[in-house]
Amino acid sequence: MSTVLASGQEKQSRMQVLPVALAAMGVVFGDIGTSPLYTMKEVFNGPHAVPVTPDNVLGILSLVFWALTIVVSLKYVVYIMRADNRGEGGIMALTSLALRTSKSPRLGAAMAGLGLFGAALFYGDGVITPAISVLSAVEGLEVVTPAFKPYVLPISLIVLIGLFVIQSKGTARVGAVFGPVMLFWFTTLGVLGAMNITRHPDVLRAINPVYAISFFADNHWIGFLALGAVVLAITGGEALYADMGHFGRRPIKVAWFGYVFPALYLNYLGQGALILDNPKAVANPFYLLVPEPLLLPMVGLSTLATIIASQAVISGAFSLTKQAVQLGYSPRIHVVHTSDKEMGQIYVPNVNWLLLGAVVALVIGFRSSSALASAYGIAVTLTMMIDTVLAFVVVRALWQWRWAPAVAFLALFFTVDFGFFAANSVKIFDGGWFPLAMGLAVHTLLMTWKRGRAALSERMRQDTMPLDLFIQSMFHDPPLRVPGTGVFMTTAPDGVPRALLHNLLHNKVLHARVVLVNVVTDDIPYVPDTERVRVEELDFGFYRVFVRYGFKDDPDIPAALAMCEGQGLPFELMESSFFLGRETLIPRTGTSIGLWRERLFILLFRNAHSAADFFCIPANRVVEFGTQIEL
């Protein structure tokens, strides 16, 4: 099976790639691109501060370079970005690819759970990234004058609240300027770094890995703990893979190696040179790089860059939620499309306000970017470890690498990831518990819904009359048939939907045509229209329609039924009625999923978005029948 992008993308000319690479700068590199705001500051400050000596500065700069090289450049850009699911990237795509190789149900369940936990951790990252990024940008006002210090927190809260409030308006209009703004941001980073490298050109020697090795040899435990701050330089690196579906592998690769990576590292080198020249600059080396007359404009540019970085994370949370719904890990939830042209431009109100509440609580609780740095990193490193394990399964089983290179792949990247995770583990009691707790909570909700739906489906299957027996009964006692089409949604295509039985019981009639619709979501992002529907004609005017969607498709049942005409089933919406079941779940003892999980599932079930809205069925064509079911 090929794991490269479509041939059309691979054949893009340089002139075609550059505009896409520019657009990618506004989405893909926002998080990692704002890391220079706080990384070096956190290394030399805080509870595990590294002593400010020339050797330590060179050692940290060497660690930053090799972290960016090994984790971001090699692991994600060179290797993992080749593992695409029909052009889509991200941990859900990687999990789908790994599951295709599993022949063991237990191993498959373990990999699915692992991938789902990695996805759940993204929500913790989605809360911390806006908080620490915006705070660190606005804290530049303190460098302008200490008189601004009391206003940092209120300004940060205003910026963050405004960011979440405008989500309902969509980002299609302002998104066009994201790329140019981030291009200017990275240019500024590179220029500021290059200007300051002239103070101590010897910082260029930090590319030599000997300085990183010597740093550990000289600092021992403190050197190891320093990795907890160094990891801040690579947070957002996994976004290169997650956003691959929007831009393609080649534009991201060109942007990273051709511009972003050099600009980022020039800035880190410039900060290092500044610290060597003036050790007191560790208080805020990023802003102290900036000439004093340009400080206020730089604060504004930094704030804008962090807003763009936060926007990418928020949009990612919306997209991930939609995928979870489609794959059956989350109850149906209200999704608003904010653009008529871009299918991926969505807004999920519930997720938006939950994220805002968590972000505001974090900012008020931690009050500074340095305090938030204690909570940052552990979720990212855990996600990176999970990516490495799943990627190992892909390269060994799907790409059929030999054991030696596959194990070398795992050993190199997992060792680096585990080193960062272990160094961050000491942060758990200083705030690192927050993203872990949030990830565990989201993972519990997702797994509860998946297991609850399986238990509900099994319960309904036991009480469902076989469809073939029902149709055979038409021979002996045919009911009254009325003109039109009755459409019944069903999760069991071989059974009779409860809504059909209720309709027959209460109204004593069946429509001239009865269409049973079964919806299946595949583990691919999009299903082409030519493969969307399959029609089976049964006896007595019964039809069975199988509708397929990808996890990024937008379900639209009337549109899908309109495609059935070519397969012998003409469909007219105004002559059709949709019959849906509205189940009321009743808890019972001895359930297979546990009492607490059962009650949680029932709560989620009650608050799920209506099936009619989710499947785009007009309200005036819907008839609902209520029923009670014991789990």
C-alpha positions in Angstrom: 0.0 0.0 0.0 1.4 3.4 -0.9 2.0 5.8 1.9 3.0 8.8 -0.2 0.7 11.7 -1.1 -1.3 11.7 -4.3 0.8 12.0 -7.5 -0.7 15.4 -8.3 0.7 16.9 -5.1 4.1 15.3 -5.5 4.4 16.8 -9.0 3.8 20.4 -7.9 6.3 22.8 -9.4 8.2 25.1 -7.1 6.0 28.1 -8.1 2.9 26.1 -7.1 4.4 25.0 -3.8 5.5 28.4 -2.6 2.1 29.9 -2.1 0.9 26.8 -0.3 4.0 26.9 1.9 3.2 30.5 2.7 -0.3 29.6 3.7 1.1 26.8 5.8 3.1 29.3 7.8 -0.1 30.8 9.2 -1.4 27.5 10.4 1.2 24.8 10.8 4.0 26.7 12.4 2.2 29.0 14.8 2.8 27.0 18.0 6.5 26.1 17.4 7.1 29.5 15.9 6.2 31.3 19.1 8.3 29.1 21.3 11.3 31.5 21.3 9.2 33.9 23.4 9.7 31.7 26.5 12.0 28.8 25.9 15.4 30.3 26.8 13.9 32.3 29.6 12.5 29.2 31.3 15.8 27.3 30.9 17.7 29.9 33.0 14.9 30.7 35.5 12.5 28.8 37.6 12.9 26.0 40.2 15.4 24.0 38.0 17.3 27.0 36.6 20.5 26.2 34.7 23.5 28.3 36.0 24.4 31.0 33.5 27.9 30.1 32.2 29.3 30.2 28.7 29.5 26.4 28.5 25.9 26.0 29.7 24.6 28.5 27.2 26.4 26.7 24.3 25.1 23.4 25.7 21.5 24.5 25.8 21.8 26.0 22.3 23.2 22.6 21.1 20.3 20.8 22.8 17.7 23.1 21.1 19.3 22.5 17.7 19.4 18.7 18.0 15.9 18.6 19.5 14.6 20.5 16.5 16.6 18.3 14.2 15.8 14.8 15.6 12.2 15.3 16.8 10.8 17.8 14.3 13.0 17.4 11.2 13.8 13.7 11.2 10.9 12.1 13.0 8.0 14.2 11.8 9.1 15.8 8.5 11.2 13.0 7.1 9.5 9.9 8.4 6.1 10.2 10.0 4.8 12.6 7.4 5.1 9.8 4.9 2.4 7.9 6.9 -0.7 9.6 5.5 -4.2 8.3 5.4 -5.2 9.3 1.8 -3.4 12.6 2.3 -4.5 13.2 5.9 -2.1 13.3 8.9 -2.4 13.5 12.6 -2.7 10.9 15.4 -6.1 9.7 14.3 -4.7 9.0 10.8 -1.7 7.3 12.3 -3.9 5.1 14.5 -6.0 4.1 11.6 -2.9 3.0 9.6 -1.6 1.1 12.6 -4.9 -0.7 13.2 -4.9 -1.9 9.6 -1.9 -4.0 10.4 -3.3 -5.6 13.5 -4.5 -9.2 13.4 -5.1 -9.5 17.1 -8.3 -8.0 18.6 -6.5 -7.3 21.9 -3.5 -5.6 20.2 -5.9 -3.6 18.0 -7.9 -2.5 21.0 -4.7 -1.5 22.8 -3.5 0.6 19.8 -6.9 2.2 19.5 -6.9 3.1 23.1 -3.3 4.5 22.9 -4.1 6.6 19.9 -7.3 7.8 21.5 -5.4 8.9 24.6 -3.0 10.8 22.5 -5.9 12.6 20.8 -7.4 13.3 24.2 -4.2 14.9 25.3 -4.5 17.4 22.5 -7.3 19.1 24.4 -5.0 19.8 27.3 -2.5 21.2 24.9 -5.3 23.3 23.3 -5.9 25.0 26.7 -2.3 25.6 27.6 -1.0 26.9 24.2 -3.2 30.0 24.0 -2.7 30.8 27.7 1.1 30.6 27.8 1.6 32.1 24.3 -0.5 35.2 24.8 0.8 35.7 28.3 4.4 35.5 27.2 3.8 38.0 24.4 2.0 40.5 26.6 4.6 40.2 29.3 6.9 42.1 26.9 5.2 45.2 28.2 7.1 44.7 31.5 10.3 45.0 29.5 9.1 48.3 28.0 8.4 49.6 31.6 7.7 47.9 34.9 4.7 50.3 35.2 2.8 48.0 32.8 3.1 44.9 35.0 -0.4 45.3 36.7 -2.0 45.4 33.2 -0.4 42.2 31.8 -3.0 39.9 33.2 -6.1 41.9 32.3 -4.8 42.6 28.7 -4.0 38.9 28.2 -7.5 37.9 29.4 -9.1 40.5 27.1 -7.1 39.2 24.1 -8.0 35.5 24.9 -11.7 36.1 25.5 -11.9 38.1 22.3 -10.2 35.3 20.4 -12.8 32.7 21.5 -15.7 35.1 21.1 -14.9 35.7 17.4 -14.8 31.9 16.7 -18.4 31.9 15.7 -17.7 34.4 12.9 -15.3 32.0 11.3 -11.7 32.6 10.2 -12.1 32.5 6.4 -11.6 36.2 6.0 -8.8 36.8 8.5 -7.1 33.5 7.7 -5.8 35.0 4.4 -3.5 37.3 6.3 -2.2 34.6 8.7 0.5 33.4 6.2 2.0 36.8 5.4 1.9 37.8 9.1 3.8 34.7 10.1 6.2 35.1 7.3 7.0 38.6 8.6 7.2 37.1 12.2 9.8 34.5 11.1 11.7 37.1 9.2 11.8 39.3 12.2 13.0 36.4 14.4 15.8 35.6 12.0 16.9 39.2 11.6 16.9 39.9 15.4 18.9 36.7 16.0 21.5 37.4 13.2 22.0 41.0 14.5 22.9 39.7 18.0 25.0 36.8 16.8 27.6 39.4 15.9 28.2 40.0 19.6 29.4 36.5 20.1 29.9 34.6 16.8 31.2 31.6 18.7 27.6 30.6 19.5 27.5 29.1 16.0 29.7 26.3 17.4 26.6 25.1 19.4 25.6 23.0 16.3 28.3 20.6 17.4 26.6 17.8 19.5 29.7 17.7 21.7 28.4 20.7 23.5 25.1 19.0 24.3 27.0 15.9 25.6 29.4 18.0 27.7 26.4 19.9 29.2 25.0 16.7 30.6 28.4 15.6 31.8 29.0 18.9 33.6 25.5 19.4 35.1 24.2 15.9 35.8 20.8 16.1 37.5 20.2 19.8 36.7 21.2 19.0 33.1 18.7 16.3 32.9 15.9 18.5 34.4 16.8 21.2 31.8 15.2 19.0 29.2 11.9 20.0 30.7 12.5 23.5 29.5 14.3 22.6 26.3 11.2 20.7 25.2 9.3 24.0 24.9 11.3 24.6 21.7 9.6 21.7 20.0 6.1 22.1 21.2 3.9 22.3 18.2 6.2 20.1 16.1 3.5 17.4 15.9 1.3 20.0 14.1 3.4 19.6 11.0 2.0 16.1 10.7 -1.5 16.9 11.9 -2.1 19.7 9.4 -0.6 17.8 6.4 -4.1 17.2 5.0 -4.6 20.9 4.5 -1.4 21.7 2.7 0.3 18.5 1.6 3.7 17.1 2.6 5.9 19.0 0.2 4.8 22.6 1.0 5.3 22.0 4.7 8.7 20.4 4.1 9.8 23.3 2.0 8.6 25.9 4.5 10.2 24.1 7.4 13.7 23.5 6.0 13.7 26.5 3.7 12.6 29.2 6.1 11.1 28.4 9.5 13.8 26.2 11.0 16.7 28.6 10.0 14.8 31.6 11.3 13.9 29.9 14.6 17.4 28.7 15.3 19.0 32.1 14.3 16.8 33.6 17.0 17.8 31.1 19.6 21.5 31.7 18.7 20.9 35.4 19.0 19.3 35.0 22.5 22.3 32.8 23.5 24.8 35.5 22.3 22.9 38.2 24.2 23.1 36.1 27.4 26.8 35.6 26.9 27.2 39.3 26.5 24.9 40.2 29.4 23.9 37.3 31.8 21.2 39.5 33.3 19.3 39.2 30.0 18.0 35.8 31.1 15.2 37.7 32.7 13.6 38.0 29.2 16.1 37.3 26.5 13.6 37.4 23.6 12.4 41.0 24.2 15.8 42.2 25.2 17.0 41.2 21.7 14.8 44.0 20.4 16.1 47.6 20.0 14.3 49.8 22.6 12.4 52.0 20.0 10.9 48.8 18.5 9.8 47.2 21.7 6.1 48.2 21.6 5.7 47.3 18.0 7.3 43.9 18.8 4.9 43.3 21.6 2.1 43.9 19.2 3.6 41.6 16.6 4.2 38.9 19.2 0.7 39.1 20.4 -0.6 38.8 16.9 1.6 35.8 16.3 0.4 34.1 19.5 -3.2 34.8 18.5 -2.6 33.0 15.2 -0.9 30.1 17.0 -3.8 29.8 19.4 -6.3 30.0 16.5 -4.6 26.9 14.9 -4.9 25.0 18.1 -8.6 25.9 18.6 -9.5 25.0 15.0 -7.6 21.7 15.6 -9.8 21.0 18.6 -12.9 21.6 16.6 -11.7 19.3 13.8 -10.7 16.6 16.2 -14.1 16.7 17.9 -15.9 16.3 14.6 -13.7 13.3 13.7 -14.4 11.7 17.1 -18.2 12.1 16.4 -17.8 10.6 13.0 -15.8 7.6 14.2 -18.3 6.9 17.0 -16.2 8.1 20.0 -18.3 11.1 20.8 -22.0 11.8 20.9 -23.4 14.0 18.1 -22.6 17.6 18.8 -23.7 20.8 17.2 -21.2 21.8 14.4 -21.5 25.1 12.6 -19.9 25.6 9.2 -18.6 29.1 9.0 -17.6 29.1 5.3 -19.5 28.2 2.2 -16.2 27.5 0.3 -14.0 25.8 2.9 -15.5 22.5 4.2 -12.9 22.4 7.0 -14.0 25.8 8.4 -16.1 24.8 11.3 -17.2 26.1 14.8 -18.2 23.8 17.7 -19.9 26.0 20.3 -19.7 23.6 23.2 -16.0 22.9 22.7 -15.3 26.6 22.2 -16.8 27.7 25.5 -15.3 24.8 27.5 -11.9 25.7 26.2 -12.4 29.4 27.0 -13.5 28.5 30.6 -10.4 26.3 31.0 -8.0 28.9 29.5 -9.4 31.8 31.7 -9.1 29.5 34.8 -5.5 28.7 33.9 -4.5 32.3 33.3 -6.0 33.5 36.6 -4.7 30.5 38.5 -1.1 30.6 37.2 -0.8 34.3 36.4 2.4 34.2 34.4 3.9 32.3 31.5 6.8 31.1 33.7 4.3 29.4 36.1 2.4 28.0 33.1 5.6 26.5 31.8 5.4 24.0 34.7 2.2 22.6 33.2 3.4 22.7 29.6 5.3 19.9 27.9 4.1 16.8 29.6 1.1 16.3 27.4 3.2 17.1 24.3 5.9 14.6 25.2 3.3 11.9 25.9 1.7 12.5 22.5 5.1 12.3 20.8 5.9 9.0 22.5 2.5 7.6 21.4 3.3 8.8 17.8 6.6 7.0 17.9 5.1 3.7 19.0 2.3 3.8 16.4 4.8 4.9 13.7 7.0 1.9 14.6 4.0 -0.4 14.0 3.5 1.3 10.6 7.1 1.1 9.4 7.4 -2.5 10.5 4.1 -4.0 9.5 2.7 -1.6 6.8 5.9 -0.5 5.1 7.5 -3.9 5.8 10.8 -2.5 7.1 13.3 -5.2 8.3 13.5 -5.6 12.1 17.0 -3.9 12.4 16.0 -0.5 10.9 12.6 -0.6 12.5 14.0 -1.2 15.9 16.7 1.5 15.3 13.8 3.9 14.4 12.0 3.0 17.6 15.1 3.1 19.8 16.3 6.6 18.6 13.0 8.4 18.7 11.5 6.7 21.7 14.7 7.4 23.7 14.6 11.1 22.9 10.9 11.3 23.5 11.1 9.4 26.8 14.0 11.6 28.0 11.9 14.7 27.5 8.9 13.1 29.1 10.9 11.9 32.1 12.3 15.4 32.6 8.8 16.8 32.4 7.4 14.3 34.9 8.9 16.3 37.8 6.4 19.1 36.8 3.4 17.0 37.6 2.8 18.4 41.0 3.7 22.0 39.9 0.9 22.1 37.3 1.7 19.2 34.9 -1.3 17.4 36.4 -3.7 19.7 34.6 -3.1 18.5 31.0 -2.9 14.9 32.2 -6.2 15.2 34.2 -7.9 16.9 31.2 -6.6 14.2 28.8 -7.8 11.4 31.1 -11.2 13.1 31.5 -11.6 13.4 27.7 -10.3 9.9 27.2 -12.8 8.6 29.7 -15.7 10.3 28.0 -14.7 9.0 24.5 -14.2 5.5 25.7 -17.5 5.6 27.7 -19.4 6.7 24.6 -17.8 4.0 22.4 -18.4 1.2 24.9 -21.9 2.5 25.7 -22.9 2.6 22.0 -21.6 -1.0 21.6 -23.7 -2.1 24.6 -26.7 -0.3 23.3 -26.4 -1.7 19.8 -26.0 -5.2 21.2 -29.1 -4.7 23.4 -31.1 -3.5 20.5 -29.9 -6.3 18.3 -31.2 -8.9 20.7 -34.6 -7.3 20.6 -34.7 -6.8 16.8 -36.8 -8.8 14.5 -34.9 -10.2 11.5 -35.7 -8.3 8.3 -36.1 -11.3 6.1 -38.7 -12.8 8.4 -40.6 -9.5 8.5 -40.7 -9.3 4.7 -41.8 -12.9 4.4 -44.7 -12.1 6.7 -46.0 -9.7 4.1 -47.1 -12.7 2.1 -49.6 -13.8 4.7 -50.9 -10.6 6.2 -49.9 -7.6 4.0 -50.6 -4.2 5.7 -52.2 -1.2 4.0 -49.7 0.5 1.7 -49.9 4.3 1.2 -48.2 6.4 -1.5 -44.8 7.9 -0.9 -41.5 6.8 0.6 -40.8 6.0 4.3 -37.2 6.3 5.3 -35.9 4.5 8.4 -32.4 5.0 9.8 -31.0 1.8 11.2 -27.7 0.6 12.7 -28.6 -3.0 12.0 -29.3 -3.5 8.3 -30.4 -7.1 8.8 -33.0 -6.1 11.4 -36.3 -4.2 11.5 -35.9 -0.7 12.9 -38.0 -0.1 16.0 -39.5 3.0 14.4 -40.9 0.9 11.5 -42.6 -1.5 13.9 -44.0 1.5 15.9 -45.3 3.1 12.8 -47.0 -0.1 11.7 -48.4 -0.7 15.2 -49.8 2.8 15.7 -50.7 3.9 12.1 -51.5 0.4 10.6 -49.9 1.4 7.3 -46.6 1.1 5.4 -45.5 3.4 2.6 -45.4 2.1 -0.9 -41.6 2.2 -0.7 -39.7 1.5 2.5 -36.0 2.6 2.5 -33.8 1.3 5.3 -30.7 3.5 5.6 -27.5 2.3 7.2 -24.7 4.8 7.7 -21.1 3.6 8.0 -18.0 5.8 8.7 -14.8 4.5 7.2 -11.3 5.2 8.7 -10.4 7.4 5.8 -10.9 11.2 5.6 -13.2 11.4 2.6 -15.3 8.9 0.6 -15.7 9.9 -3.1 -19.3 10.5 -4.3 -19.0 7.5 -6.7 -18.6 5.2 -3.7 -21.1 7.0 -1.4 -24.2 4.8 -1.7 -25.0 1.2 -2.5 -28.7 0.2 -3.0 -30.1 -3.3 -2.5 -33.7 -3.9 -3.8 -35.7 -6.3 -1.6 -39.2 -7.7 -2.0 -42.5 -5.8 -1.4 -41.1 -2.4 -2.1 -38.3 -2.6 0.5 -34.9 -1.1 -0.2 -31.7 -1.2 1.8 -29.3 1.7 1.3 -25.8 1.7 2.6 -24.2 5.1 2.9 -20.5 5.6 3.5 -18.8 8.6 4.9 -15.2 9.5 5.8 -14.3 10.9 9.2 -14.0 14.4 7.7 -17.1 14.2 5.5 -20.3 16.1 6.5 -23.2 13.6 6.7 -26.2 14.6 4.5 -28.8 11.8 4.1 -31.2 13.6 1.7 -28.2 14.4 -0.6 -27.0 10.8 -0.3 -30.5 9.4 -1.2 -30.6 11.7 -4.2 -27.6 9.8 -5.5 -29.6 6.5 -5.5 -31.5 7.2 -8.7 -28.7 5.8 -10.8 -29.1 2.5 -8.9 -32.9 2.2 -9.4 -34.2 4.1 -6.5 -35.6 7.6 -7.4 -35.9 9.9 -4.4 -38.2 12.9 -4.0 -37.7 14.7 -0.7 -41.2 16.2 -0.5 -42.8 12.8 -1.1 -40.8 11.2 1.7 -41.1 10.9 5.4 -38.1 10.1 7.7 -39.0 8.0 10.8 -36.5 8.2 13.6 -36.4 6.6 17.0 -35.9 8.6 20.2 -34.7 6.2 22.8 -34.9 6.8 26.5 -32.3 4.7 28.3 -33.0 3.1 31.7 -30.0 2.0 33.9 -30.0 -1.5 35.3 -27.7 -3.4 37.6 -25.3 -6.0 36.2 -24.5 -4.0 33.1 -21.5 -5.1 31.0 -19.9 -1.6 31.1 -20.2 -0.9 34.9 -22.8 1.2 36.7 -20.8 4.5 36.8 -19.9 4.3 33.1 -23.5 3.4 32.3 -24.8 6.5 34.1 -22.2 8.6 32.4 -23.2 7.2 29.0 -26.9 7.9 29.7 -26.0 11.5 30.6 -24.1 11.9 27.3 -26.9 10.2 25.4 -29.5 12.6 26.7 -27.5 15.6 25.7 -26.5 14.4 22.2 -27.5 16.6 19.3 -30.6 15.4 17.4 -30.1 12.9 14.6 -32.3 14.9 12.3 -30.0 18.0 12.5 -26.8 15.9 12.4 -27.9 14.1 9.1 -29.3 17.4 7.6 -32.9 16.0 7.5 -35.5 18.8 7.2 -37.5 19.1 10.5 -40.8 19.1 8.6 -40.1 15.7 7.1 -39.3 13.9 10.4 -41.5 11.7 12.5 -40.1 10.5 15.8 -41.2 7.5 17.9 -40.2 7.2 21.5 -39.1 4.0 23.2 -37.5 2.9 26.5 -34.5 0.6 26.5 -32.8 -1.0 29.5 -29.1 -1.2 29.1 
